Amino acid sequence: MGKFKITCDEATTICDKNQYGEARFGEKLKLMMHFYGCKICKCYSDQNNRMTKIYNVYSKDKCNQHTCLTSEDKEKIEVAVKEKMQ
């Protein structure tokens, strides 16, 4: 069981890698084991996934444009995130 024990810092790093499809199977397994004992990291992972989904939905509308987000765009994303958090 000691081989599967990781710190919260390691868990968040693996979570970020997993989001981009870069986490290996062993890392994913360690992350799942960590989630059983750490609800804070599980919450981080859930929030991270929500943010990615929101961004992906929004970015599909803008996929052919290579511009930075406007203040209006940032506000729309912020409102969407706050709605999802409630």
Helices and strands as residue ranges (DSSP letters): G 2-4, H 8-19, H 25-37, H 39-61, H 71-85
